[in-house]
Each structure stands twice: as structure tokens, then as C-alpha cells.
Amino acid sequence: MQENLTALVENAGIVGAGGAGFPTHVKLNAKADTVIINGAECEPLLRVDQQLMAEQAGRLLAALDKIVTHLGAGEGVVALKEHYHTAAEALQCELINYPKLRLHLLGAFYPAGDEQVIVYEVTGRVVPEGGIPINVGVVVTNVETALNVLDAADGHPVTDKYVTLTGAVRTPKTVRVPLGITVAEALELAGGPTASDYRIVNGGPMMGRLVSPESAITKTTKGLIVVPAGHPILNSLERPLNVSLRQAATACMQCSLCSEVCPRGLLGHRIQPHKLMRLAAYGSMCDPAQTPMNAYLCCGCRLCEYACVMGLQPWKLNGNLKNILGSQGIRNSLNNKPEHGAPFREYKRYPVHKLIHQLGLAAYDVDAPLEEAAAPAYAKVTLPLRQNVGAPAEPMVQTGSQVEKGDLIARIPEGKLGANLHASISGTVIAVSDDNIVIQA
């Protein structure tokens, strides 16, 4: 049973659909006592997971039950925010059929969907520094990822993606589209941008990144947020690193508010962003218990920036430190195992609605209804060979090859971490490169 489901998931090319992109078959090749479906919808404005939980509650619980059985776990938990009333009610109605499964309602705080935070909220266990949930006997998977596992058990590979289209668009909505269409084509399904000069955030406003309209929808695309030029979040995302470092050196007043709200610090991990900021001004952390290595414990959630009264960016400094250490071959050696979270942690969790207002996104915090209508017939898709953590897939087709939707077109390199890739439309392969496979209908 375990080997069979793992093989089916591997063949189907499933990766973490919430944005992480970790190959799911590797997660399933383990033993765990608890499986958690991450339905927290961590990022503001995104709607995919809560809508899928509401619309496909029965299928989601069937998927979770299958994963629980496969891993030999004692229980499965769907963790979602308490104000997702429609989703919670739909799931509650189906739970009677699954004695090993339960719901866990989370508060409306950010980042509730951080996998280490959600493990602590649901189980009370702290994932070790630099560790992953399986270190404490837990497997965490995204809502859409779990539904893809159920599809894989029926022989269906990953060819499509659910994406929330929101922000400055005419009709915010959530849609299902083929992998490989352009961001611009996806946004047309929401009526297109309402601003003539705009930027597009792929992912959420906190951990997302700016992308071109011509970039491709991939297995990890969860939301596209259009914001007008000059919007406050662009000041953060587009701020050059050298400017962030200069501001850190001149304006950080060591108030420690960033450390007070750091979600990993609140789990008991040894990360104090305000002390890492001292490196910019003094070239030292002024604390023998802290080293630049502590930057590896940063999850990049960016919450520190919005706790800072000066609008500084400790997360960007941490990312730079990680890049420097990594380029010198220095790996994280911090693996402390806290027994419990920090004192008063529950009072320091950051309210998501406060964050939305700070981000200047309150006007865009609107419904984006799930639309299951068939997507238009697209003339061409460009499928990146790297849509996952690990190595890019190796092409199995050549220019001129005829493919049907669902055909395997690129596979995991031998002995590498990766994910298979399948055709998302039927047609002719018109280009194969080191980076992409292009199919024309």
C-alpha cells in the first residue's frame, strides 16, 4: 500500500501546491503518527484553500484518510482558521465517515500556515531548529496537494492549477487553469487589471514575488495579486538590498519589536532579528550566544518589517546572510530542540486583519469566488522544467512530438530530488530547451 501510493504520487508529478514545491512522494515515503492538512490560507487575500475545503470537503477528507492509512498515522487533522465558517461546516458534515480525522480551528493570525507554526498549534510539538515536521512525527500537506494525491490514486497526473486572481482586477475570482499559460492569460479570466500601470505579485503579499505578465503558471502558483504602481507593498518588494542594509545601519534603534513577533522565535528557536540587525551597523551581534548562523532560522515571512516602527527589513538582511553563508559552503548547524514555545506566545501572534490594513490591501480584501467553468482552449503553453524543490525534470520529448494532455513529457533525473512533468494541453511540442518545453495546440 505505502509503496503503491508513493509510486502513484511520484508518477503524477505532485509537489507542494501551496508555494513550497517540495516533491510530495518524498513526504509520503515516511512513517508519521499525525497528518495535518494545512488549510490556514496563510497569506492575506488568497482564497484557494478555503474554497476547495468548502466545495470538495468529502474529497479532501477521503484524501486525508488515504494519506493517514498510507503513513500508518493515528490521526489526521484539517487545520483551518476559525472564521472559515463555510469550509468548517462542510467538513464537519463529512467527518462522521472518518473516525480517525478531526478539525482544528486556528486563530486569525499570521503566519498560521507556516508549517512549523501549524505543527505547534495542532500538536504542541516544536519542530527542531533547522528541522522539518517529520522530525516530530508529523507530515503537513496543503489542501490542493492532498486533492492531487487523491487524483493520483485514480491515475490522474498534475496538469492544472487552482489560482486566486485578485487585487486591482475587474472581477476577483479563483479559477482552474492549465499549467504553462501566461500570467496575463490567467488575469484575463478576471477581466484583466483595472490600472494601466501595475505590478503582479505571484503568491501572497508577504512572501510572494514580483513576476512578469509573460511568466508561466506553475505547480506552485497559488495567487496572482495585481497592485497599481506606487502601492505601499512595492516599496518593500522593490527596495534594493543595499538600501535595506544602509537603513538597518542608520535607523535600527534596537527596540526588539521584530523579535517579539518573530514566529520562529516564538517557537523557542534561537533567532532574534534585532540582534542580527546589529551586523549592519557594527559588524558584530554584540552577543556571544548569537552568530550570523542564526539567520538560517528565519522563515522569510516578513512579519518583522511590519512590526518595525521604522519599516526596516530584518528578513532581507537574513536572506542576504543565508546567501553569503551558503556561497561559502557553510550550512546550518543549529538543531536545538525546544520543549515548548516562548512565554506569552499566544498574546504575541499577529492579527491578520491588522496586517491587511498595514499592507494597504483592505480595499482588495474581497471575495474571489471559485469558478469551476471550463478554461478557454489555449493555443500554447510553456512548461518550466523546474517547478519544484530539487533538480529540473529531464525532457522525454523532442521538437515535433505529438502529445496528449496528461502525457509524461519530462521525468525526475536519476538519483535526484525532483518531480515528473506532464503535458497540460494536447498538441505538438514546438520547442525543448534546458529550461522549458513548449506545446502548441
Backbone hydrogen bonds in HBPLUS format (Angstrom, degrees):
<---DONOR---> <-ACCEPTOR-->    atom                        ^
c    i                          cat <-CA-CA->   ^        H-A-AA   ^      H-
h    n   atom  resd res      DA  || num        DHA   H-A  angle D-A-AA Bond
n    s   type  num  typ     dist DA aas  dist angle  dist       angle   num
A0005-LEU N   A0001-MET O   3.03 MM   4  6.23 173.3  2.03 159.9 159.2     1
A0006-THR N   A0002-GLN O   3.03 MM   4  6.11 165.2  2.05 153.0 157.8     2
A0007-ALA N   A0003-GLU O   2.93 MM   4  6.04 157.2  1.98 146.4 152.5     3
A0008-LEU N   A0004-ASN O   2.95 MM   4  6.22 157.4  2.00 150.7 157.2     4
A0009-VAL N   A0005-LEU O   2.91 MM   4  6.10 162.4  1.94 154.7 158.7     5
A0010-GLU N   A0006-THR O   2.90 MM   4  6.09 157.5  1.95 147.0 153.9     6
A0011-ASN N   A0007-ALA O   2.84 MM   4  6.02 163.1  1.87 150.0 154.8     7
A0012-ALA N   A0008-LEU O   2.99 MM   4  6.13 143.2  2.13 139.1 149.1     8
A0013-GLY N   A0010-GLU O   3.18 MM   3  5.41 155.3  2.25 104.9 112.4     9
A0158-VAL N   A0012-ALA O   3.07 MM 146  5.90 168.2  2.08 152.6 149.1    10
A0024-THR N   A0014-ILE O   3.03 MM  10  5.70 162.5  2.06 132.3 137.6    11
A0016-GLY N   A0022-PHE O   3.02 MM   6  5.19 139.3  2.19 120.8 132.6    12
A0021-GLY N   A0016-GLY O   3.19 MM   5  4.26 140.7  2.35 117.1 123.4    13
A0389-VAL N   A0021-GLY O   2.78 MM 368  5.48 160.1  1.82 129.0 130.3    14
A0026-VAL N   A0023-PRO O   3.32 MM   3  5.90 144.0  2.46 109.3 117.6    15
A0027-LYS N   A0024-THR O   3.04 MM   3  5.15 116.2  2.46  99.1 114.3    16
A0028-LEU N   A0024-THR O   3.07 MM   4  6.40 150.4  2.16 151.1 159.8    17
A0029-ASN N   A0026-VAL O   3.21 MM   3  5.21 150.0  2.30  98.5 107.5    18
A0033-ASP N   A0137-GLY O   2.95 MM 104  5.56 147.0  2.06 135.4 142.8    19
A0074-GLY N   A0033-ASP O   2.89 MM  41  5.13 144.1  2.02 114.7 121.9    20
A0075-GLU N   A0033-ASP O   3.38 MM  42  6.76 149.9  2.48 144.9 153.2    21
A0034-THR N   A0137-GLY O   3.27 MM 103  6.52 149.8  2.36 162.0 165.4    22
A0139-VAL N   A0034-THR O   3.03 MM 105  6.51 154.2  2.10 153.8 161.8    23
A0035-VAL N   A0075-GLU O   3.11 MM  40  6.56 151.6  2.19 146.3 155.0    24
A0077-VAL N   A0035-VAL O   2.77 MM  42  6.20 158.1  1.82 161.7 169.3    25
A0036-ILE N   A0139-VAL O   2.82 MM 103  6.24 164.1  1.85 161.2 166.6    26
A0141-THR N   A0036-ILE O   2.94 MM 105  6.38 159.8  1.98 165.4 171.2    27
A0037-ILE N   A0077-VAL O   2.73 MM  40  6.13 164.3  1.76 161.3 166.7    28
A0079-ALA N   A0037-ILE O   3.02 MM  42  6.02 166.6  2.04 159.3 162.4    29
A0038-ASN N   A0141-THR O   2.79 MM 103  5.84 163.5  1.82 145.7 151.6    30
A0039-GLY N   A0079-ALA O   2.78 MM  40  5.43 141.5  1.92 155.8 165.7    31
A0051-GLN N   A0047-ARG O   3.11 MM   4  6.17 155.9  2.17 160.3 167.6    32
A0052-LEU N   A0048-VAL O   2.93 MM   4  6.16 160.8  1.97 156.7 162.5    33
A0053-MET N   A0049-ASP O   2.90 MM   4  6.09 157.9  1.95 152.9 158.9    34
A0054-ALA N   A0050-GLN O   3.17 MM   4  6.27 147.5  2.28 133.3 141.3    35
A0055-GLU N   A0051-GLN O   2.84 MM   4  6.00 163.3  1.87 154.4 159.0    36
A0056-GLN N   A0052-LEU O   2.77 MM   4  5.42 153.0  1.84 142.4 149.3    37
A0060-LEU N   A0056-GLN O   2.88 MM   4  6.09 158.4  1.92 157.0 163.8    38
A0061-LEU N   A0057-ALA O   3.03 MM   4  6.26 164.1  2.05 154.9 158.0    39
A0062-ALA N   A0058-GLY O   3.00 MM   4  6.19 151.3  2.09 143.1 151.7    40
A0063-ALA N   A0059-ARG O   2.87 MM   4  6.11 151.6  1.95 145.6 153.4    41
A0064-LEU N   A0060-LEU O   2.86 MM   4  6.17 160.0  1.90 150.4 156.0    42
A0065-ASP N   A0061-LEU O   2.85 MM   4  5.97 161.8  1.88 147.2 152.3    43
A0066-LYS N   A0062-ALA O   3.02 MM   4  6.18 150.6  2.11 140.4 148.2    44
A0067-ILE N   A0063-ALA O   2.99 MM   4  6.30 154.5  2.05 149.6 156.3    45
A0068-VAL N   A0064-LEU O   2.84 MM   4  6.07 161.7  1.88 156.0 161.2    46
A0069-THR N   A0065-ASP O   3.00 MM   4  6.16 166.5  2.02 147.6 151.0    47
A0070-HIS N   A0066-LYS O   2.95 MM   4  6.06 159.4  1.99 143.1 149.5    48
A0071-LEU N   A0067-ILE O   2.92 MM   4  6.11 154.4  1.99 151.2 156.7    49
A0072-GLY N   A0068-VAL O   3.03 MM   4  6.00 115.9  2.46 138.8 154.3    50
A0073-ALA N   A0068-VAL O   2.98 MM   5  5.04 152.7  2.06 149.4 150.2    51
A0072-GLY N   A0069-THR O   3.19 MM   3  5.11 149.0  2.29  98.3 107.6    52
A0076-GLY N   A0100-LYS O   3.01 MM  24  6.22 156.7  2.07 142.4 145.9    53
A0102-ARG N   A0076-GLY O   3.00 MM  26  6.51 141.9  2.15 151.6 163.4    54
A0078-VAL N   A0102-ARG O   2.96 MM  24  6.45 159.5  2.00 156.5 162.4    55
A0104-HIS N   A0078-VAL O   2.92 MM  26  6.11 149.6  2.02 150.2 145.6    56
A0080-LEU N   A0104-HIS O   3.08 MM  24  6.48 151.5  2.16 157.6 166.4    57
A0106-LEU N   A0080-LEU O   2.78 MM  26  5.74 158.7  1.83 136.3 142.2    58
A0084-TYR N   A0081-LYS O   3.02 MM   3  5.69 165.4  2.04 123.8 126.0    59
A0082-GLU N   A0106-LEU O   2.81 MM  24  5.49 158.2  1.85 162.9 155.4    60
A0088-ALA N   A0084-TYR O   2.96 MM   4  6.15 166.1  1.98 160.0 164.7    61
A0089-GLU N   A0085-HIS O   2.92 MM   4  6.07 162.7  1.95 154.7 158.9    62
A0090-ALA N   A0086-THR O   3.06 MM   4  6.20 160.2  2.10 145.8 151.3    63
A0091-LEU N   A0087-ALA O   2.98 MM   4  6.17 162.4  2.01 153.2 157.7    64
A0092-GLN N   A0088-ALA O   2.88 MM   4  6.00 158.2  1.93 146.8 153.5    65
A0093-CYS N   A0089-GLU O   3.12 MM   4  6.29 150.6  2.21 145.4 151.6    66
A0094-GLU N   A0091-LEU O   3.01 MM   3  5.26 133.5  2.23 102.7 115.3    67
A0095-LEU N   A0091-LEU O   3.07 MM   4  6.23 129.5  2.34 148.5 162.7    68
A0097-ASN N   A0094-GLU O   3.17 MM   3  6.09 165.3  2.19 126.2 129.4    69
A0098-TYR N   A0095-LEU O   2.82 MM   3  5.26 167.7  1.84 122.1 126.0    70
A0101-LEU N   A0098-TYR O   3.14 MM   3  5.57 164.9  2.16 117.0 121.6    71
A0352-VAL N   A0108-ALA O   3.03 MM 244  5.81 171.5  2.03 132.5 134.6    72
A0112-ALA N   A0109-PHE O   3.28 MM   3  5.82 144.4  2.41 126.3 123.1    73
A0110-TYR N   A0350-TYR O   2.81 MM 240  5.53 153.0  1.88 156.3 164.3    74
A0114-ASP N   A0111-PRO O   3.11 MM   3  5.55 169.3  2.12 115.8 119.2    75
A0117-VAL N   A0114-ASP O   2.96 MM   3  5.18 117.2  2.36 104.1 120.3    76
A0118-ILE N   A0114-ASP O   2.86 MM   4  6.10 163.4  1.88 165.1 170.6    77
A0119-VAL N   A0115-GLU O   3.12 MM   4  6.17 148.6  2.22 134.2 142.0    78
A0120-TYR N   A0116-GLN O   3.21 MM   4  6.40 157.2  2.26 139.6 144.9    79
A0121-GLU N   A0117-VAL O   2.91 MM   4  6.18 162.5  1.94 154.3 159.5    80
A0122-VAL N   A0118-ILE O   3.01 MM   4  6.05 158.1  2.06 145.3 150.2    81
A0123-THR N   A0119-VAL O   2.85 MM   4  5.75 163.8  1.88 149.7 155.2    82
A0124-GLY N   A0120-TYR O   2.79 MM   4  4.39 139.4  1.96 116.9 127.9    83
A0131-GLY N   A0128-PRO O   2.86 MM   3  4.96 150.7  1.94 133.8 130.7    84
A0129-GLU N   A0336-ASN O   2.97 MM 207  5.43 166.9  1.99 162.0 164.1    85
A0135-ASN N   A0132-ILE O   2.90 MM   3  5.74 158.6  1.95 129.8 136.0    86
A0136-VAL N   A0133-PRO O   2.90 MM   3  5.66 163.1  1.93 122.8 127.9    87
A0138-VAL N   A0133-PRO O   3.13 MM   5  5.06 160.2  2.17 124.4 122.9    88
A0137-GLY N   A0134-ILE O   3.03 MM   3  4.66 163.7  2.06 105.1 104.4    89
A0146-ALA N   A0142-ASN O   2.97 MM   4  6.23 156.9  2.02 151.9 157.1    90
A0147-LEU N   A0143-VAL O   3.11 MM   4  6.49 156.7  2.17 151.2 157.7    91
A0148-ASN N   A0144-GLU O   2.91 MM   4  6.18 145.5  2.03 144.3 154.2    92
A0148-ASN N   A0145-THR O   3.09 MM   3  4.99 118.3  2.49  91.5 107.1    93
A0149-VAL N   A0145-THR O   2.97 MM   4  6.36 139.9  2.13 143.3 154.7    94
A0149-VAL N   A0146-ALA O   3.07 MM   3  4.99 122.3  2.42  91.8 106.6    95
A0150-LEU N   A0146-ALA O   3.13 MM   4  6.54 152.0  2.21 146.9 153.4    96
A0151-ASP N   A0147-LEU O   3.03 MM   4  6.37 154.4  2.10 143.7 150.8    97
A0152-ALA N   A0148-ASN O   2.82 MM   4  6.07 151.2  1.91 144.3 152.6    98
A0153-ALA N   A0149-VAL O   3.02 MM   4  6.33 147.3  2.13 146.5 154.4    99
A0154-ASP N   A0151-ASP O   2.93 MM   3  5.15 138.4  2.11 101.1 113.7   100
A0156-HIS N   A0151-ASP O   2.93 MM   5  5.17 167.4  1.94 135.2 132.7   101
A0155-GLY N   A0152-ALA O   2.88 MM   3  4.83 160.3  1.92 105.5 109.8   102
A0179-LEU N   A0159-THR O   3.02 MM  20  5.87 168.5  2.04 142.9 141.6   103
A0161-LYS N   A0177-VAL O   2.83 MM  16  5.48 149.9  1.92 153.2 163.3   104
A0177-VAL N   A0161-LYS O   2.94 MM  16  5.48 162.2  1.97 149.2 149.1   105
A0163-VAL N   A0175-VAL O   2.85 MM  12  5.52 155.4  1.91 155.8 164.2   106
A0175-VAL N   A0163-VAL O   2.95 MM  12  5.52 159.1  1.99 151.6 151.2   107
A0164-THR N   A0222-LYS O   3.05 MM  58  6.41 163.5  2.08 137.3 138.4   108
A0224-LEU N   A0164-THR O   2.80 MM  60  6.21 159.0  1.85 169.0 174.5   109
A0165-LEU N   A0173-LYS O   2.74 MM   8  5.43 175.9  1.74 168.4 169.9   110
A0173-LYS N   A0165-LEU O   3.04 MM   8  5.43 147.4  2.15 145.1 154.6   111
A0166-THR N   A0224-LEU O   3.03 MM  58  6.37 171.2  2.04 168.1 170.1   112
A0226-VAL N   A0166-THR O   3.06 MM  60  6.49 164.6  2.08 148.6 147.7   113
A0169-VAL N   A0167-GLY O   2.85 MM   2  5.65 137.5  2.03 104.2  91.8   114
A0168-ALA N   A0226-VAL O   2.75 MM  58  5.06 171.3  1.76 135.0 137.5   115
A0194-THR N   A0168-ALA O   2.86 MM  26  5.50 154.5  1.92 132.4 134.6   116
A0170-ARG N   A0192-GLY O   3.19 MM  22  6.20 149.8  2.29 161.7 166.9   117
A0171-THR N   A0190-ALA O   2.79 MM  19  4.77 155.5  1.85 150.0 145.9   118
A0174-THR N   A0369-PRO O   2.91 MM 195  5.73 165.8  1.93 129.0 128.4   119
A0371-GLU N   A0174-THR O   2.79 MM 197  5.98 164.6  1.81 171.2 170.3   120
A0180-GLY N   A0217-ILE O   2.88 MM  37  5.08 163.8  1.90 140.8 146.1   121
A0382-THR N   A0180-GLY O   2.92 MM 202  4.57 166.7  1.93 124.1 122.3   122
A0217-ILE N   A0181-ILE O   2.88 MM  36  5.73 154.7  1.95 168.8 176.8   123
A0186-ALA N   A0182-THR O   3.06 MM   4  6.42 155.1  2.12 148.2 155.0   124
A0183-VAL N   A0215-SER O   2.85 MM  32  5.81 140.7  2.01 162.4 168.0   125
A0187-LEU N   A0183-VAL O   2.94 MM   4  6.21 162.1  1.97 153.8 158.3   126
A0184-ALA N   A0213-PRO O   2.83 MM  29  4.71 150.1  1.91 148.9 139.0   127
A0188-GLU N   A0184-ALA O   3.09 MM   4  6.33 137.9  2.28 142.2 152.8   128
A0189-LEU N   A0186-ALA O   2.99 MM   3  5.57 147.0  2.11 112.9 121.8   129
A0190-ALA N   A0187-LEU O   2.94 MM   3  5.32 150.9  2.03 108.7 117.7   130
A0192-GLY N   A0187-LEU O   2.95 MM   5  5.08 146.2  2.07 145.8 135.2   131
A0191-GLY N   A0188-GLU O   2.99 MM   3  4.86 155.4  2.05 108.2 108.9   132
A0229-ALA N   A0197-ASP O   2.97 MM  32  5.61 162.6  2.00 131.5 128.6   133
A0199-ARG N   A0227-VAL O   2.85 MM  28  5.49 158.7  1.89 161.5 168.5   134
A0227-VAL N   A0199-ARG O   2.99 MM  28  5.49 165.9  2.01 154.6 159.1   135
A0211-VAL N   A0200-ILE O   2.98 MM  11  5.78 155.9  2.04 155.8 162.0   136
A0201-VAL N   A0225-ILE O   2.82 MM  24  5.02 169.2  1.83 145.7 149.2   137
A0225-ILE N   A0201-VAL O   2.90 MM  24  5.02 164.0  1.93 144.7 150.0   138
A0202-ASN N   A0209-ARG O   2.79 MM   7  5.42 170.5  1.80 161.6 158.2   139
A0209-ARG N   A0202-ASN O   3.11 MM   7  5.42 153.0  2.19 136.6 140.9   140
A0203-GLY N   A0223-GLY O   2.72 MM  20  4.78 171.6  1.73 147.4 149.7   141
A0208-GLY N   A0204-GLY O   2.84 MM   4  4.72 129.6  2.10 135.3 140.9   142
A0215-SER N   A0212-SER O   3.08 MM   3  5.30 166.4  2.09 111.3 115.6   143
A0221-THR N   A0218-THR O   3.23 MM   3  5.38 165.6  2.25 107.9 112.3   144
A0231-HIS N   A0228-PRO O   3.10 MM   3  5.75 145.8  2.22 143.9 143.0   145
A0234-LEU N   A0231-HIS O   2.95 MM   3  5.59 145.3  2.07 119.0 128.9   146
A0235-ASN N   A0232-PRO O   3.06 MM   3  5.32 135.0  2.27 104.0 115.7   147
A0236-SER N   A0233-ILE O   3.22 MM   3  5.27 131.8  2.46  93.2 105.2   148
A0237-LEU N   A0233-ILE O   3.00 MM   4  6.32 173.7  2.00 153.1 153.8   149
A0238-GLU N   A0234-LEU O   2.83 MM   4  5.52 158.5  1.88 143.3 148.7   150
A0239-ARG N   A0236-SER O   3.38 MM   3  5.38 158.8  2.43 101.3 107.4   151
A0243-VAL N   A0240-PRO O   3.12 MM   3  5.35 126.8  2.42 101.3 114.6   152
A0244-SER N   A0240-PRO O   3.08 MM   4  6.46 159.8  2.12 152.3 158.1   153
A0245-LEU N   A0241-LEU O   2.90 MM   4  6.17 158.0  1.95 156.4 162.1   154
A0246-ARG N   A0242-ASN O   3.03 MM   4  6.12 153.8  2.10 136.6 143.8   155
A0247-GLN N   A0243-VAL O   2.88 MM   4  6.10 161.2  1.92 153.6 158.6   156
A0248-ALA N   A0244-SER O   2.91 MM   4  6.10 150.7  2.00 141.7 150.2   157
A0249-ALA N   A0245-LEU O   3.04 MM   4  6.26 150.1  2.13 143.9 151.1   158
A0250-THR N   A0246-ARG O   3.10 MM   4  6.32 142.6  2.25 143.4 153.1   159
A0251-ALA N   A0247-GLN O   2.80 MM   4  5.52 154.7  1.86 153.6 157.6   160
A0259-SER N   A0256-SER O   3.11 MM   3  5.23 119.3  2.50  98.4 112.6   161
A0260-GLU N   A0256-SER O   3.04 MM   4  6.34 142.9  2.18 146.2 157.2   162
A0262-CYS N   A0258-CYS O   3.15 MM   4  6.13 124.2  2.47 139.0 153.2   163
A0266-LEU N   A0262-CYS O   2.88 MM   4  6.12 148.3  1.98 152.9 162.5   164
A0267-LEU N   A0264-ARG O   3.10 MM   3  5.07 148.7  2.20  96.5 106.1   165
A0269-HIS N   A0264-ARG O   3.19 MM   5  5.72 152.1  2.27 156.7 149.7   166
A0268-GLY N   A0265-GLY O   2.96 MM   3  5.23 158.1  2.01 108.6 114.4   167
A0342-ALA N   A0266-LEU O   2.86 MM  76  4.90 166.5  1.87 126.9 130.9   168
A0271-ILE N   A0269-HIS O   2.90 MM   2  5.71 140.0  2.06  99.9  90.1   169
A0275-LYS N   A0272-GLN O   2.91 MM   3  5.64 138.3  2.09 123.0 133.3   170
A0276-LEU N   A0272-GLN O   3.32 MM   4  6.71 152.6  2.40 147.3 155.1   171
A0277-MET N   A0273-PRO O   3.00 MM   4  6.25 142.3  2.14 147.2 157.4   172
A0278-ARG N   A0275-LYS O   3.11 MM   3  5.34 146.8  2.23 101.7 111.1   173
A0279-LEU N   A0276-LEU O   3.17 MM   3  5.80 156.8  2.22 114.6 120.4   174
A0280-ALA N   A0277-MET O   3.13 MM   3  5.76 141.9  2.28 113.6 121.4   175
A0281-ALA N   A0278-ARG O   3.12 MM   3  5.35 125.4  2.43 100.9 114.1   176
A0282-TYR N   A0278-ARG O   2.73 MM   4  5.73 172.5  1.73 168.5 171.2   177
A0283-GLY N   A0279-LEU O   2.93 MM   4  4.18 138.7  2.10 108.4 117.3   178
A0290-GLN N   A0287-ASP O   2.96 MM   3  5.54 167.3  1.97 123.8 128.0   179
A0294-ASN N   A0291-THR O   2.95 MM   3  5.77 161.3  1.99 125.4 129.5   180
A0295-ALA N   A0292-PRO O   2.97 MM   3  5.75 164.5  1.99 122.2 127.0   181
A0296-TYR N   A0293-MET O   2.96 MM   3  5.80 159.6  2.00 123.7 128.7   182
A0297-LEU N   A0294-ASN O   3.01 MM   3  5.59 160.6  2.05 115.1 121.2   183
A0298-CYS N   A0295-ALA O   3.06 MM   3  5.51 167.8  2.07 117.0 120.5   184
A0305-GLU N   A0302-ARG O   3.13 MM   3  5.64 136.6  2.32 110.5 120.1   185
A0306-TYR N   A0303-LEU O   3.00 MM   3  5.40 128.0  2.28 107.2 120.1   186
A0307-ALA N   A0303-LEU O   3.11 MM   4  6.43 126.1  2.42 146.8 161.8   187
A0307-ALA N   A0304-CYS O   3.28 MM   3  5.15 143.0  2.43  94.4 104.8   188
A0308-CYS N   A0304-CYS O   3.12 MM   4  6.19 131.3  2.37 140.9 152.5   189
A0311-GLY N   A0308-CYS O   3.18 MM   3  5.16 160.3  2.23 101.5 107.6   190
A0316-LYS N   A0313-GLN O   3.05 MM   3  5.45 131.7  2.29 108.2 120.0   191
A0317-LEU N   A0313-GLN O   3.34 MM   4  6.78 155.2  2.41 150.9 157.6   192
A0318-ASN N   A0314-PRO O   2.87 MM   4  6.17 159.1  1.92 154.8 161.1   193
A0319-GLY N   A0315-TRP O   2.92 MM   4  6.14 154.8  1.98 142.0 148.8   194
A0320-ASN N   A0316-LYS O   3.02 MM   4  6.22 153.6  2.09 142.5 149.3   195
A0321-LEU N   A0317-LEU O   2.92 MM   4  6.23 156.4  1.98 150.3 156.8   196
A0322-LYS N   A0318-ASN O   2.91 MM   4  6.19 157.5  1.96 151.4 157.3   197
A0323-ASN N   A0319-GLY O   3.03 MM   4  6.28 154.3  2.10 144.2 150.9   198
A0324-ILE N   A0320-ASN O   2.96 MM   4  6.25 159.5  2.01 151.2 156.5   199
A0325-LEU N   A0321-LEU O   2.91 MM   4  6.12 172.3  1.91 156.6 158.6   200
A0326-GLY N   A0322-LYS O   2.86 MM   4  5.92 163.0  1.89 147.1 152.8   201
A0327-SER N   A0323-ASN O   2.91 MM   4  6.02 155.3  1.97 146.1 152.4   202
A0328-GLN N   A0324-ILE O   3.24 MM   4  6.47 130.5  2.50 139.2 151.2   203
A0328-GLN N   A0325-LEU O   3.10 MM   3  5.24 138.0  2.28  99.1 111.1   204
A0330-ILE N   A0325-LEU O   2.88 MM   5  5.07 156.8  1.94 155.5 147.6   205
A0329-GLY N   A0326-GLY O   2.99 MM   3  5.04 160.0  2.03 108.7 111.8   206
A0345-ARG N   A0342-ALA O   3.22 MM   3  5.45 139.6  2.39 137.3 131.7   207
A0347-TYR N   A0344-PHE O   3.00 MM   3  5.54 147.5  2.11 114.4 123.7   208
A0348-LYS N   A0345-ARG O   2.91 MM   3  5.22 159.3  1.95 114.0 121.0   209
A0355-LEU N   A0351-PRO O   3.16 MM   4  6.47 156.0  2.22 146.5 153.3   210
A0356-ILE N   A0352-VAL O   2.94 MM   4  6.25 152.7  2.02 148.1 154.8   211
A0357-HIS N   A0353-HIS O   3.29 MM   4  6.54 157.3  2.34 143.2 147.5   212
A0358-GLN N   A0354-LYS O   3.00 MM   4  6.32 157.0  2.05 149.1 156.1   213
A0359-LEU N   A0355-LEU O   2.88 MM   4  6.11 147.9  1.98 151.5 160.3   214
A0361-LEU N   A0356-ILE O   3.06 MM   5  5.43 168.4  2.07 165.0 161.2   215
A0360-GLY N   A0357-HIS O   3.04 MM   3  5.09 150.9  2.13 100.9 110.1   216
A0364-TYR N   A0361-LEU O   2.90 MM   3  5.30 144.8  2.02 111.9 122.7   217
A0365-ASP N   A0362-ALA O   3.20 MM   3  5.17 162.7  2.24 103.2 108.4   218
A0366-VAL N   A0364-TYR O   2.84 MM   2  5.49 132.8  2.06 107.5  92.8   219
A0441-ALA N   A0379-ALA O   2.78 MM  62  5.06 162.7  1.81 134.9 141.0   220
A0381-VAL N   A0439-ILE O   2.97 MM  58  5.45 154.9  2.03 153.0 160.9   221
A0439-ILE N   A0381-VAL O   2.97 MM  58  5.45 159.2  2.02 155.2 161.9   222
A0383-LEU N   A0437-ILE O   2.84 MM  54  5.20 173.3  1.85 156.1 153.9   223
A0437-ILE N   A0383-LEU O   3.01 MM  54  5.20 145.8  2.13 129.5 139.6   224
A0385-LEU N   A0435-ASP O   2.76 MM  50  5.54 163.8  1.79 149.2 148.8   225
A0393-ALA N   A0385-LEU O   2.82 MM   8  5.11 166.8  1.84 138.1 135.6   226
A0391-ALA N   A0417-LEU O   2.75 MM  26  5.98 149.4  1.84 172.0 167.5   227
A0394-GLU N   A0411-ARG O   2.75 MM  17  5.22 165.1  1.77 151.2 151.4   228
A0411-ARG N   A0394-GLU O   2.90 MM  17  5.22 149.7  1.99 140.2 138.6   229
A0396-MET N   A0409-ILE O   2.68 MM  13  5.12 158.6  1.73 145.2 138.7   230
A0401-SER N   A0398-GLN O   2.95 MM   3  5.55 163.9  1.98 142.0 142.7   231
A0400-GLY N   A0429-VAL O   2.67 MM  29  5.23 173.1  1.67 153.0 155.5   232
A0429-VAL N   A0401-SER O   2.85 MM  28  5.29 167.1  1.86 158.5 163.0   233
A0403-VAL N   A0427-GLY O   2.90 MM  24  5.56 171.5  1.91 164.7 167.3   234
A0427-GLY N   A0403-VAL O   2.94 MM  24  5.56 159.7  1.98 147.3 152.2   235
A0407-ASP N   A0404-GLU O   2.94 MM   3  5.60 161.7  1.97 147.6 147.2   236
A0406-GLY N   A0423-ALA O   2.82 MM  17  5.16 164.4  1.84 137.7 142.5   237
A0423-ALA N   A0407-ASP O   2.82 MM  16  5.39 153.0  1.90 150.3 158.2   238
A0409-ILE N   A0421-LEU O   2.88 MM  12  5.87 164.6  1.91 149.8 155.0   239
A0410-ALA N   A0421-LEU O   3.21 MM  11  5.00 146.9  2.33 144.0 138.7   240
A0421-LEU N   A0410-ALA O   2.85 MM  11  5.00 161.2  1.88 150.2 146.6   241
A0416-LYS N   A0413-PRO O   3.07 MM   3  5.45 157.8  2.12 140.5 136.2   242
A0428-THR N   A0440-GLN O   2.77 MM  12  5.27 155.9  1.83 157.0 155.4   243
A0440-GLN N   A0428-THR O   2.82 MM  12  5.27 169.4  1.83 151.0 152.0   244
A0430-ILE N   A0438-VAL O   2.87 MM   8  5.69 150.6  1.95 143.9 153.6   245
A0438-VAL N   A0431-ALA O   2.91 MM   7  5.06 169.6  1.92 146.5 148.8   246
A0433-SER N   A0436-ASN O   2.93 MM   3  5.35 167.3  1.94 166.6 166.5   247
